[in-house]
Amino acid sequence: MRRYEPGPRQFLLGDGGGREQQCSADDAQQAYDAFRAFFDELRADGATMLSIEDPAAEEGLALMLGSGVAVRIRGGEDARTEYSRVEPANRFGAFAMRFFEGGFDGLSFLGEWYAEAAELDASPEDRGERRAAAASTEREALDEVLAIWHDAGYIDPSDRYYVFFDSHTLAEPRADRAALLTLIEKLGLQRVDPPAGATEGEVWVLRDPRIDAELESRS
């Protein structure tokens, strides 16, 4: 993640409608103070969007004040545009500060980011299924399964099963659960009924040589 280097950096603040202000700042706090003054001025004038550009890094952040959405933008060879909900609305300042501190990557610590704006209104189950469907190769599908397992998984005491979402309820990580169930089918893994006493949200899967090999190589 890019860190704020000592010395002045140049930012361009705007409202998306032609109003712009150059900002030269020696550190992230100074940049944020300039942003905050510009933000308050624009809000007083009824602006519904505020943008921050870092031309040197080819990165930007757009804050859609009316719809409660943040858009982070990266240019160059690894060009990407991603969307996130800003809830509650007073967190717009936190998004700006994270951008000044760490740029595009620094924003990863705030909210969930999606490649399509439409995903912001999708249910967690829909988002999970789409994520799983995007894994077009076995390698990608295995990587997704392992990422979910490492977040909340273990091998049961009998040494026969992977247990996903240990001690979770069905109301907890819904997107990951939907993704996992799709990936289980895609990879031909064998799901089994959890034993008596298991939490309702747990997913039990018979161990598979492909996943065992990956776990061993990553340990």
C-alpha positions as CSV (number, residue, x, y, z in Angstrom):
1,M,0.0,0.0,0.0
2,R,1.3,3.4,-0.9
3,R,2.2,5.5,2.2
4,Y,2.3,9.3,2.4
5,E,5.8,10.3,1.6
6,P,7.4,13.3,3.3
7,G,7.2,16.5,1.4
8,P,4.4,18.2,-0.6
9,R,2.0,16.3,-2.8
10,Q,-0.4,17.8,-5.2
11,F,-4.1,16.9,-5.1
12,L,-7.0,18.2,-7.2
13,L,-10.4,18.6,-5.5
14,G,-13.5,19.0,-7.6
15,D,-17.3,18.9,-7.6
16,G,-17.8,17.0,-10.9
17,G,-19.3,20.1,-12.4
18,G,-16.2,22.2,-13.3
19,R,-15.4,23.7,-9.9
20,E,-11.9,22.7,-8.9
21,Q,-9.2,23.5,-6.4
22,Q,-5.6,22.6,-6.3
23,C,-4.3,21.4,-3.0
24,S,-0.6,21.1,-2.0
25,A,0.0,19.3,1.3
26,D,3.0,18.1,3.3
27,D,1.1,15.3,5.0
28,A,-2.2,13.5,5.1
29,Q,-3.7,15.7,7.8
30,Q,-2.9,18.9,6.0
31,A,-4.5,17.4,2.8
32,Y,-7.6,16.4,4.8
33,D,-7.9,19.8,6.4
34,A,-8.0,21.4,2.9
35,F,-10.5,18.8,1.8
36,R,-12.7,19.4,4.8
37,A,-12.9,23.2,4.1
38,F,-13.7,22.5,0.4
39,F,-16.2,19.9,1.4
40,D,-18.1,22.2,3.8
41,E,-18.1,25.0,1.2
42,L,-19.6,22.7,-1.5
43,R,-22.2,21.2,0.8
44,A,-23.3,24.7,1.7
45,D,-23.8,25.3,-2.0
46,G,-25.8,22.0,-2.4
47,A,-23.2,20.0,-4.2
48,T,-23.9,16.2,-4.5
49,M,-20.5,15.0,-5.5
50,L,-16.9,15.6,-4.4
51,S,-13.8,14.2,-6.1
52,I,-10.2,13.9,-5.1
53,E,-7.5,13.2,-7.6
54,D,-3.8,12.3,-7.1
55,P,-2.4,12.9,-10.6
56,A,1.1,11.6,-9.7
57,A,-0.2,8.2,-8.5
58,E,-3.0,8.1,-11.2
59,E,-5.6,7.5,-8.5
60,G,-8.8,9.2,-7.5
61,L,-11.8,9.0,-5.1
62,A,-15.3,10.2,-5.9
63,L,-17.8,10.7,-3.1
64,M,-21.4,10.6,-4.2
65,L,-23.0,12.6,-1.4
66,G,-26.6,12.2,-2.5
67,S,-26.5,8.4,-3.0
68,G,-24.1,7.5,-0.2
69,V,-21.6,5.8,-2.5
70,A,-17.8,6.1,-2.8
71,V,-15.9,5.3,-6.1
72,R,-12.2,4.6,-6.0
73,I,-10.3,4.8,-9.3
74,R,-6.9,3.6,-10.3
75,G,-5.3,4.4,-13.7
76,G,-2.3,3.0,-15.4
77,E,-1.6,-0.6,-16.3
78,D,-3.7,-1.9,-13.4
79,A,-6.7,0.3,-14.1
80,R,-9.7,-0.4,-11.9
81,T,-12.9,1.3,-10.7
82,E,-14.7,0.0,-7.7
83,Y,-17.7,1.0,-5.7
84,S,-18.6,0.9,-2.0
85,R,-21.5,2.0,0.2
86,V,-20.8,4.8,2.7
87,E,-22.9,4.2,5.8
88,P,-23.5,6.2,7.8
89,A,-23.1,9.3,5.6
90,N,-20.8,11.1,8.0
91,R,-18.1,8.6,7.1
92,F,-17.3,10.4,3.9
93,G,-14.5,12.2,5.8
94,A,-13.0,8.8,6.8
95,F,-12.9,7.7,3.2
96,A,-11.1,10.9,2.2
97,M,-8.6,10.5,5.1
98,R,-7.8,6.9,4.1
99,F,-7.3,8.0,0.5
100,F,-4.8,10.7,1.6
101,E,-3.0,8.2,3.8
102,G,-2.8,5.3,1.5
103,G,-4.4,6.0,-1.8
104,F,-6.5,3.4,-3.7
105,D,-5.2,0.5,-1.6
106,G,-5.7,2.3,1.7
107,L,-9.4,2.4,1.0
108,S,-9.6,-1.4,1.2
109,F,-9.9,-1.1,5.0
110,L,-13.2,0.7,4.7
111,G,-16.3,-1.2,3.6
112,E,-16.7,-3.7,0.8
113,W,-15.7,-2.8,-2.7
114,Y,-17.3,-4.1,-5.9
115,A,-16.4,-3.9,-9.6
116,E,-20.0,-3.0,-10.6
117,A,-22.2,-0.3,-9.1
118,A,-25.2,-2.6,-9.4
119,E,-23.7,-5.0,-6.9
120,L,-24.3,-2.4,-4.2
121,D,-28.0,-3.1,-4.3
122,A,-27.7,-6.9,-4.7
123,S,-28.4,-9.2,-1.8
124,P,-25.4,-10.8,-0.1
125,E,-26.4,-14.2,-1.6
126,D,-26.4,-12.7,-5.1
127,R,-23.0,-11.1,-4.6
128,G,-21.6,-14.4,-3.3
129,E,-22.9,-16.4,-6.2
130,R,-21.6,-13.9,-8.7
131,R,-18.2,-14.0,-7.1
132,A,-18.1,-17.8,-7.3
133,A,-19.3,-17.7,-10.9
134,A,-16.4,-15.4,-11.8
135,A,-14.0,-18.2,-10.9
136,S,-13.5,-19.6,-14.4
137,T,-10.8,-22.1,-13.6
138,E,-10.3,-24.8,-11.0
139,R,-7.3,-22.8,-9.7
140,E,-9.4,-19.7,-9.1
141,A,-12.2,-21.7,-7.5
142,L,-9.7,-23.4,-5.1
143,D,-8.2,-20.0,-4.2
144,E,-11.7,-18.7,-3.3
145,V,-12.5,-21.8,-1.2
146,L,-9.2,-21.5,0.7
147,A,-9.7,-17.8,1.3
148,I,-13.1,-18.5,2.9
149,W,-11.7,-21.4,4.9
150,H,-8.8,-19.4,6.3
151,D,-11.2,-16.7,7.5
152,A,-13.3,-19.1,9.6
153,G,-12.5,-22.8,9.1
154,Y,-10.7,-25.8,10.7
155,I,-10.3,-29.5,10.2
156,D,-12.7,-31.4,12.5
157,P,-11.3,-33.7,15.3
158,S,-12.0,-36.8,13.3
159,D,-9.6,-35.5,10.6
160,R,-12.2,-36.2,7.9
161,Y,-13.9,-32.9,7.3
162,Y,-13.3,-29.2,6.6
163,V,-15.6,-27.1,8.8
164,F,-16.4,-23.7,7.3
165,F,-18.0,-20.8,9.3
166,D,-17.1,-22.3,12.7
167,S,-19.7,-21.3,15.3
168,H,-21.5,-18.9,12.9
169,T,-25.2,-18.6,12.4
170,L,-27.1,-18.5,9.1
171,A,-27.4,-14.7,9.4
172,E,-23.6,-14.4,9.4
173,P,-21.3,-14.1,6.4
174,R,-24.1,-14.7,3.9
175,A,-22.1,-13.6,0.8
176,D,-19.3,-16.0,1.6
177,R,-21.7,-18.8,2.4
178,A,-23.5,-18.4,-1.0
179,A,-20.1,-18.3,-2.7
180,L,-18.9,-21.4,-0.9
181,L,-22.0,-23.5,-1.8
182,T,-21.6,-22.6,-5.4
183,L,-17.9,-23.4,-5.4
184,I,-18.5,-26.8,-3.7
185,E,-20.7,-27.8,-6.6
186,K,-18.3,-26.4,-9.2
187,L,-15.4,-28.3,-7.7
188,G,-17.3,-31.5,-7.1
189,L,-16.6,-31.4,-3.4
190,Q,-18.8,-33.5,-1.1
191,R,-20.9,-31.6,1.5
192,V,-22.1,-33.6,4.5
193,D,-24.7,-32.9,7.2
194,P,-23.1,-31.3,10.3
195,P,-23.1,-33.4,13.4
196,A,-25.6,-32.9,16.3
197,G,-24.6,-29.8,18.3
198,A,-23.0,-27.9,15.4
199,T,-24.0,-24.3,14.9
200,E,-26.7,-23.9,12.2
201,G,-24.4,-21.8,10.0
202,E,-21.5,-24.3,9.8
203,V,-20.8,-26.0,6.5
204,W,-19.1,-29.4,6.6
205,V,-17.2,-30.8,3.6
206,L,-15.4,-34.1,3.1
207,R,-11.6,-33.5,2.8
208,D,-10.3,-33.4,-0.7
209,P,-6.7,-34.1,-1.9
210,R,-6.6,-30.9,-4.0
211,I,-7.4,-28.7,-1.0
212,D,-5.1,-30.7,1.3
213,A,-2.2,-30.1,-1.1
214,E,-2.9,-26.4,-1.1
215,L,-3.1,-26.2,2.7
216,E,0.2,-28.1,3.0
217,S,1.9,-25.9,0.5
218,R,0.7,-22.7,2.2
219,S,1.5,-23.8,5.8
